[in-house]
């Protein structure tokens, strides 16, 4: 996989991760509703705020951006969730997806460093850092 491909996979995965966190924010139910609604809200807002910059960083290295559900579902490493899950299942699934995000971001980061695209790799490193923090909050919320 070349840098442009890896960056687009990371981007499409990031968009899908954002959508899933927003989906869980909307649909979570139960006695801890407000707590989970706010946690998922915190995650989707942070990720959504990175999307435009992410796309424009990839445009800056000369690649066109995927911007359709067809292309996203082809490229994304994050599977769609179409069921309404229990809160604990939502946390677990988003936690596992967050680990996948760390993998795809690292792959794009390594290729970006190899290519000497340090602006893009800085951005990808920041995304990894943000996902480390999401991972911590999701893991801490899963602890019994
Ligand atoms: Fe909301």
Boltz pocket constraint, residues with backbone or C-beta under 6 A from the ligand:
constraints:
  - pocket:
      binder: B
      contacts: [[A, 25], [A, 41]]
      max_distance: 6.0
